């Protein structure tokens, strides 16, 4: 099945509404194979991503789609990339410092603490990290790189246009986060979250589905995450 891509221009117009963006995550019944091949992906894609701290247009486009069932959150990315930077590395390598990759941050209870960061490069190397606190008010930059989400799957596939990525995040793995207040979502549940891309190609760019007003802390601004709503 061809990908049904709906291009939603988010963050181009800098207005208060930009920072209360709600992203609907539809529920699915079919099983998804996590292999980087988006031919079976039926959920619409949103994007393109924009420069994370200005809302300006990116040099290369990125699109994302999310869906869920009773057990998992699914995320898919289409990244246009004329010069892929990176390589296959061991799990939990610091690929965000060197490689083209896509990311998702999730803060279920919206308190800005104990949220997760997942990143995947074009060669399927991935990491999952627990961000305990970023703000100086709670100690600043407390992270847990040894954190692992049981059952996490992440695969990328290089294409003629760039690379595509699929991620499966089991809810059961998130429920075990200490002080994260994660619980299995149901219809109407809302999480604070955002999706990102780092492009180290011809021009280094830090991209987001929803941009920020503030310049502090790079991608780590949970107070300005979008709202992800689980819907039928």
Residue, then its C-alpha position, 0 to 999 in steps of 0.5 A: x500500500x502506498x503511504x498516504x502522506x498528509x503534509x501538516x505545516x507545523x510551527x512555520x507560523x510562530x503563534x501561541x497556538x503553535x505551542x498548544x499543538x495536539x497530535x492525534x494518535x489513532x488506534x489500529x487493529x492490524x499488526x505492524x512488522x518493525x522492519x523499516x519498510x513503510x509499505x504497510x503503514x496506513x496512518x497519515x504522516x505529519x510534517x515537514x519538521x522545522x528548525x527546532x528553535x525558530x520554526x524556519x524551513x529545514x533543508x531536508x524534509x522529515x515526516x512522522x506518523x504515530x499509532x497505537x494498540x493495546x500493547x504498543x506505541x508505534x512511530x514511523x519516520x520518513x527522512x529525506x537525506x541526500x548525504x547520510x552520515x553515520x554507521x552501525x554502532x553498538x546499542x546505546x552509543x551516543x549517536x546523537x553526537x555524530x549520526x543522522x538520526x530521528x528521536x522521540x521524547x515522551x513525558x507522560x505525566x507532563x511534569x518535566x522529569x523522568x521522561x524518556x528519549x529514544x533515538x535511531x540512526x539510518x543503520x538501526x543503531x538505537x538508544x533509550x535514555x531516561x531523563x530524570x531532570x534537566x532544569x537547574x531547579x531540580x539539579x540539572x542534567x540528570x540522565x540514566x543512559x543505562x536505562x532500557x525499555x524491555x521489548x523496544x524495537x527500532x529498525x531503519x531502512x535506507x531508501x533512494x530518498x534517504x531513510x525510513x525508521x519504525x519504532x515499537x515502544x511497549x507500554x509495559x516497559x514504560x510502566x516500570x519507570x521509577x517516578x515516571x507515573x506511566x500507565x497504559x493509555x486508553x482512548x482520550x489519554x494525553x501525553x506530553x511529547x515531541x519528535x525530532x531529527x538531527x541532520x548532520x549532512x550538508x548542513x547541520x540542523x536540529x529539527x522538530x515536529x513542533x518548534x520551541x519559543x525558548x533557546x534553552x536546553x536544545x530539544x530538552x524543553x518538556x514544558x513546550x512539548x506537544x500534546x499527543x492524544x490517543x484516539x480511536 
